[in-house]
Amino acid sequence: MTDTRRMATALLAATLLVPGLAHAAAAAATPFDLQFSGGANPAMSSSLRIFLTLTALSFIPAALICMTSFVRIVVVLSMIRHAIGLNETPPNVVIISLAMFLTLFSMAPVVDKVNATALQPYMANKLQPLAALDLAKAPVKDFMIRQTRERDLMLMVELAHASPPADAQAISFVHLVPAFMLSELRAAFQIGFIIYLPFLLIDLIVSSVLMALGMMMVPPTTISIPMKILLFVLIDGWNLVIKALLGTFH
């Protein structure tokens, strides 16, 4: 499956994961045809259908952020930029675009499973919307559970004053999503801390050398930033970071 097909599949799968669209289509004769009893106006039905579809599509970015590997990837990439000392380079649009494609790459097995088990049967009218939604949620839920710490999950269950889930199938998305994001932030900060250490060492060395030479009026960043960029390029830092980052999801 090409990257373009995977991106299109991911967007369609995210649409299935929006409960509002699934419940609105529960009584549909076809996947996108809402029918109302009592002789409702067809024009009103079409307008309501478009409204519900656009509303569901607006939740796709939130689903991509909260239920995928995007949070960990974008935080780590942003911390690399700040560790080097370049606050605006690479630009935010580059960081976010790279994070999106790396998210698509890391989520490819989950997207393929959602496409095979839920999306394709749904588009072929072999599954009802709610059944397709349940099948689509299962691979995403398995991925999130694997990346979520039990401590974070128990924290959300405790804050909700709910009973601990008996097994993985009993975990509610209401508790799982915030716990998953907390675990992703913790993992991202751990990776970022390790990335920061060598750059911090360069800053300390440059500051010590400048002070020893009596060049206290020279800003250390004037010397340290070019050295950090050179070091990062020489060790092929982007490849090393991305390889290690994607390896944390397996």
Secondary structure as the mmCIF struct_conf table of DSSP 4:
data_model
#
loop_
_struct_conf.conf_type_id
_struct_conf.id
_struct_conf.beg_label_comp_id
_struct_conf.beg_label_asym_id
_struct_conf.beg_label_seq_id
_struct_conf.end_label_comp_id
_struct_conf.end_label_asym_id
_struct_conf.end_label_seq_id
HELX_RH_AL_P HELX_RH_AL_P1 ASP A 3 LEU A 16
TURN_TY1_P TURN_TY1_P1 LEU A 17 LEU A 17
HELX_RH_AL_P HELX_RH_AL_P2 PRO A 19 ALA A 24
TURN_TY1_P TURN_TY1_P2 ALA A 25 ALA A 27
BEND BEND1 ALA A 29 ALA A 29
STRN STRN1 THR A 30 THR A 30
TURN_TY1_P TURN_TY1_P3 PRO A 31 PHE A 32
STRN STRN2 ASP A 33 ASP A 33
TURN_TY1_P TURN_TY1_P4 SER A 37 GLY A 39
HELX_RH_AL_P HELX_RH_AL_P3 PRO A 42 SER A 58
TURN_TY1_P TURN_TY1_P5 PHE A 59 PHE A 59
HELX_RH_AL_P HELX_RH_AL_P4 ILE A 60 CYS A 66
BEND BEND2 MET A 67 THR A 68
TURN_TY1_P TURN_TY1_P6 SER A 69 SER A 69
HELX_RH_AL_P HELX_RH_AL_P5 PHE A 70 ILE A 84
TURN_TY1_P TURN_TY1_P7 GLY A 85 GLY A 85
BEND BEND3 ASN A 87 PRO A 90
HELX_RH_AL_P HELX_RH_AL_P6 ASN A 92 SER A 106
TURN_TY1_P TURN_TY1_P8 MET A 107 MET A 107
HELX_RH_AL_P HELX_RH_AL_P7 ALA A 108 VAL A 114
HELX_RH_PI_P HELX_RH_PI_P1 ASN A 115 LEU A 119
HELX_RH_AL_P HELX_RH_AL_P8 GLN A 120 MET A 123
TURN_TY1_P TURN_TY1_P9 ALA A 124 ASN A 125
BEND BEND4 LEU A 127 LEU A 127
HELX_RH_AL_P HELX_RH_AL_P9 PRO A 129 GLN A 147
BEND BEND5 THR A 148 THR A 148
HELX_RH_AL_P HELX_RH_AL_P10 GLU A 150 LEU A 159
TURN_TY1_P TURN_TY1_P10 ALA A 160 HIS A 161
HELX_LH_PP_P HELX_LH_PP_P1 SER A 163 PRO A 165
BEND BEND6 ALA A 166 ASP A 167
HELX_RH_3T_P HELX_RH_3T_P1 ALA A 168 ALA A 170
HELX_RH_AL_P HELX_RH_AL_P11 PHE A 173 ALA A 212
TURN_TY1_P TURN_TY1_P11 LEU A 213 GLY A 214
TURN_TY1_P TURN_TY1_P12 MET A 216 MET A 217
BEND BEND7 VAL A 218 VAL A 218
HELX_RH_AL_P HELX_RH_AL_P12 PRO A 220 LEU A 234
TURN_TY1_P TURN_TY1_P13 ILE A 235 ASP A 236
HELX_RH_AL_P HELX_RH_AL_P13 GLY A 237 GLY A 247
TURN_TY1_P TURN_TY1_P14 THR A 248 PHE A 249
#
